[in-house]
Amino acid sequence: MVESVLPIILALSILLQLISAGAAVWLSVRSGFYKPWILIASAVSLMAVRRIISFVDVIHGGNIPASALGAELTALLISVLMLTGILMFGPALRMIQRRNELELEAKDMMLRETHHHVKNDLQLLQSIVTLQRSFQHTDSEPEFLNDLESRIHSICLLHEHLYKTGISSASTQVYLQSLAESIANTYNHMNVEVQLDLHDHPISTKNLLYCGLITNEALTNCYKHAFDESSGSPRVLVRTQQDGDKLLLEIKDNGHGMTDVEIHDSSESSYGMSLIHALGENSGWSIDVDGSNGTSITARVPLETEHVPAPRTANQTAPQTA
């Protein structure tokens, strides 16, 4: 009985172990992890060699104890489990490779999107310089450069924020708060209280940059023109809120206000107001400027439709400059 069954069991074990060794070599090539799989293939091959030696002994009619049948059945079961386990690495390897491909595709898409944003922002910067040069009718070169530096800084600040958080995690609140505080520190010779009522909103990076430029222009104009020595308690409010499918960005001060001519007549209005009106001509945008009781600039900006995390809020007062 043992002599007739044992060769079949040994032959099956040898076959399964050789297949396992071959599968291990194949996985070493597919995965790129040569050392561990080659070691496994070598160990399985040695097990097959041991089975071959036993098989030769059986064929030549060696004295085989009855207990050998149980041991070789156990070895056959081990061979089946080992081959099954090795073959299961195939789907797992394909899943890992697919996940790596998706990660590479996502990184490539993010890189292309970043290049696209940088290209657009450089074009915007070029337009800002060209437009500002056309408004430069005085010999005040330091003021010209200071204003230009402020506008460039608003763009750089957004890119710094995106670098730290990622494009998909851009925060309206953090960006506008950082921008307002930076402008307040620039005009540290004045005593203007900047109140912030900011929230996070689902907004595209392009529109967030435009909101930053509007905030920069409005706050800069406020510091430069809204107040004088007779102003009692100069204040400016920067606020965002959602109104349906629009983001409302409001910058309002309690200064002298503006005349309709200053607001609407491009020949007499400042470069900053011209830039604000130009940004309001973007698709889906609108800009309202009221100069009757201080100056209030309200921008209505399209919101993104995709789901975003729950809003973070910031109701606070920026550092007061003195």
C-alpha positions in Angstrom: 0.0 0.0 0.0 2.7 2.5 1.1 4.9 1.5 -1.9 2.1 2.2 -4.4 0.8 5.4 -3.0 4.0 7.1 -1.8 5.5 7.7 -5.3 2.4 9.5 -6.4 2.5 11.7 -3.3 6.1 12.5 -3.8 5.6 13.3 -7.5 2.8 15.7 -6.6 5.0 17.4 -3.9 7.9 17.7 -6.3 5.7 19.2 -9.0 4.1 21.7 -6.6 7.4 22.8 -5.1 9.0 23.3 -8.5 6.0 25.4 -9.6 6.3 27.4 -6.3 10.0 28.0 -7.0 9.2 29.2 -10.5 6.5 31.5 -9.2 8.9 33.0 -6.7 11.4 33.7 -9.4 8.6 35.3 -11.5 7.5 37.5 -8.6 11.1 38.6 -8.0 11.2 40.0 -11.5 7.8 41.6 -11.4 8.2 43.2 -8.0 11.9 44.2 -8.2 12.5 42.6 -4.8 15.1 40.1 -6.0 16.8 39.0 -2.8 13.8 37.9 -0.7 12.1 36.1 -3.5 15.3 34.4 -4.8 15.9 33.2 -1.2 12.4 31.8 -1.1 12.8 30.2 -4.5 16.1 28.6 -3.4 14.5 27.2 -0.2 11.6 25.7 -2.1 14.0 24.2 -4.7 16.0 22.5 -1.9 12.7 21.1 -0.6 12.0 19.7 -4.0 15.5 18.2 -4.2 14.8 16.4 -0.9 11.5 15.0 -2.3 13.4 13.9 -5.5 15.9 12.0 -3.4 13.0 10.2 -1.6 11.3 9.6 -4.9 14.4 7.9 -6.3 14.7 5.7 -3.2 11.1 4.6 -3.5 11.5 3.8 -7.2 14.6 1.7 -6.5 12.6 -0.3 -3.9 14.2 1.0 -0.7 12.9 0.0 2.7 10.1 2.5 3.4 8.5 2.6 6.8 4.7 2.9 7.0 5.1 6.1 9.0 6.6 7.8 5.9 3.2 8.0 4.3 1.9 10.4 7.0 5.0 12.6 6.8 4.8 12.9 3.0 1.1 13.6 3.1 1.9 16.4 5.5 4.6 17.6 3.2 2.2 17.5 0.2 -0.3 19.7 2.2 2.5 22.1 3.0 3.4 22.3 -0.7 -0.2 23.0 -1.6 -0.5 25.8 1.0 2.9 27.2 0.0 2.0 27.4 -3.7 -1.4 28.9 -2.9 0.2 31.6 -0.7 2.9 32.5 -3.3 0.3 32.7 -6.1 -1.8 35.1 -4.0 1.0 37.6 -4.1 0.3 38.1 -7.8 -3.0 40.0 -7.3 -1.6 41.9 -4.3 1.4 43.0 -6.5 -0.9 44.2 -9.3 -2.9 46.1 -6.7 0.2 47.8 -5.3 1.5 48.6 -8.8 -1.9 50.1 -9.8 -1.9 52.2 -6.6 1.6 53.5 -7.4 0.4 54.3 -10.9 -2.5 56.3 -9.6 -0.3 58.2 -7.2 2.1 59.1 -10.0 -0.8 60.2 -12.1 -2.1 62.4 -9.2 1.4 63.9 -8.7 1.8 64.6 -12.4 -1.7 66.2 -12.6 -0.8 68.4 -9.5 2.5 69.4 -11.1 0.8 70.3 -14.4 -1.8 72.3 -12.4 0.9 74.1 -10.4 2.7 75.0 -13.6 -0.6 76.3 -15.1 -1.2 78.4 -12.0 2.3 79.9 -12.1 2.0 80.7 -15.8 -1.3 82.4 -15.2 0.0 84.3 -12.2 3.1 85.5 -14.1 0.8 86.7 -16.9 -1.4 88.5 -14.3 1.7 90.1 -12.8 2.8 91.3 -16.2 -0.6 92.8 -16.8 -0.4 94.5 -13.4 3.0 96.1 -14.2 1.8 97.2 -17.6 -1.4 98.7 -16.2 0.4 100.4 -13.3 3.0 101.9 -15.6 0.2 103.6 -17.6 -1.0 105.3 -14.4 2.4 106.5 -13.3 2.3 110.2 -14.0 4.4 111.4 -11.2 8.1 111.3 -10.3 7.4 109.3 -7.1 9.4 106.2 -8.0 9.7 104.9 -4.4 5.9 104.9 -4.1 5.5 103.3 -7.4 7.9 100.5 -6.4 6.3 100.1 -3.0 2.8 99.6 -4.5 4.2 97.2 -7.1 6.0 95.2 -4.3 2.7 95.0 -2.3 0.9 93.5 -5.3 3.6 91.0 -6.0 3.7 90.1 -2.3 -0.1 89.2 -2.4 0.7 86.7 -5.2 3.8 85.3 -3.4 1.8 85.0 -0.2 -0.8 82.8 -1.9 1.9 80.5 -3.5 3.5 80.2 -0.1 0.2 79.2 1.4 -0.5 76.7 -1.4 3.0 75.2 -0.9 2.4 74.6 2.8 -1.2 73.3 2.5 -1.6 72.0 -1.1 -3.9 73.3 -3.8 -6.9 71.3 -2.6 -6.6 72.6 1.0 -6.3 76.4 0.2 -7.9 78.4 3.1 -9.7 81.6 2.3 -9.5 82.6 6.0 -5.7 81.9 6.5 -4.7 83.6 3.2 -6.7 86.8 3.7 -5.8 87.0 7.4 -2.1 86.7 6.5 -2.4 89.3 3.8 -4.3 91.8 6.0 -1.7 91.4 8.8 1.1 91.8 6.4 -0.3 95.1 5.0 -1.0 96.3 8.6 2.7 95.7 9.4 3.8 97.6 6.3 1.9 100.8 7.4 3.1 100.6 11.0 3.2 104.4 11.2 -0.6 104.6 11.3 -3.2 103.8 14.0 -5.8 101.8 12.1 -7.7 98.9 13.7 -8.3 96.1 11.2 -11.2 93.8 12.2 -11.4 90.4 10.6 -14.5 88.3 10.1 -13.2 85.6 7.9 -14.4 82.1 7.0 -13.3 79.3 4.7 -15.2 78.9 1.5 -15.1 76.5 -1.5 -13.3 78.8 -4.0 -10.9 78.2 -6.8 -7.3 79.1 -6.5 -7.6 81.7 -9.3 -10.5 83.4 -7.6 -8.8 83.3 -4.2 -5.8 85.1 -5.8 -8.2 87.8 -7.2 -9.8 88.2 -3.8 -6.3 88.7 -2.4 -5.5 91.4 -4.9 -8.8 93.2 -4.2 -8.1 93.0 -0.5 -4.6 94.3 -1.0 -5.8 97.3 -3.1 -8.7 98.1 -0.8 -6.6 98.0 2.4 -3.7 99.9 0.8 -6.0 102.6 -0.5 -7.6 102.8 3.0 -4.2 103.3 4.7 -3.1 105.9 2.1 -6.3 107.9 1.5 -9.2 107.1 3.8 -7.9 108.8 7.0 -6.1 111.9 8.2 -5.1 113.4 11.5 -8.7 114.4 12.2 -9.9 110.8 12.0 -11.0 109.8 15.5 -11.0 106.0 15.6 -10.0 104.7 12.2 -11.2 101.2 11.5 -11.5 98.9 8.6 -13.4 95.6 8.4 -12.5 92.7 6.2 -15.4 90.2 6.1 -16.4 87.1 4.0 -19.7 85.3 4.0 -21.6 83.0 1.7 -24.7 84.2 -0.2 -26.1 81.3 -2.2 -23.6 80.3 -4.8 -21.5 83.4 -4.2 -18.8 84.4 -1.8 -19.2 88.0 -0.5 -15.9 89.7 0.2 -16.4 93.1 1.9 -13.7 95.6 2.8 -15.2 98.6 4.6 -13.7 101.6 6.4 -15.1 104.5 8.4 -12.9 107.1 6.6 -13.7 110.0 4.3 -15.3 108.0 1.6 -15.1 108.5 -2.2 -17.0 110.6 -4.7 -18.8 108.9 -7.7 -16.2 110.5 -10.0 -13.4 108.9 -8.0 -15.2 105.5 -8.1 -16.3 105.4 -11.7 -14.2 107.8 -13.8 -11.0 105.9 -14.8 -9.3 109.2 -15.7 -9.4 110.4 -12.1 -9.6 107.2 -10.1 -6.5 105.6 -8.7 -4.8 102.6 -10.2 -6.1 100.5 -7.3 -9.7 101.2 -8.2 -9.1 100.5 -11.8 -7.6 97.1 -10.9 -10.5 96.3 -8.6 -13.0 97.1 -11.4 -11.0 95.1 -13.9 -11.1 92.1 -11.6 -14.8 92.5 -11.2 -15.2 91.9 -15.0 -14.2 88.2 -14.6 -16.9 85.7 -15.4 -19.5 85.4 -12.7 -18.0 88.3 -10.7 -19.5 91.6 -9.7 -18.0 94.6 -7.8 -19.9 97.2 -5.8 -18.2 100.3 -4.4 -20.0 102.7 -2.1 -18.2 105.8 -0.9 -21.1 107.6 0.8 -20.3 106.6 4.4 -16.7 105.7 4.4 -15.7 103.4 1.6 -17.3 99.9 1.2 -16.1 97.5 -1.5 -18.1 94.3 -2.0 -17.0 91.6 -4.4 -19.4 88.7 -5.3 -17.3 85.7 -6.3 -18.4 82.4 -7.7 -18.1 79.5 -5.4 -16.9 76.0 -6.4 -19.6 73.3 -6.4 -17.6 70.4 -5.1 -17.9 69.4 -1.4 -15.3 71.0 0.9 -14.6 70.4 4.6 -16.6 72.2 7.3 -15.7 75.9 7.4 -13.2 77.2 9.8 -14.0 80.7 11.1 -11.9 83.6 12.5 -13.7 86.5 14.2 -10.9 88.6 15.5 -9.0 91.9 15.3 -5.7 92.1 13.5 -2.7 93.5 15.3 -3.3 97.3 15.5 -0.5 99.3 13.9 0.9 102.2 15.8 
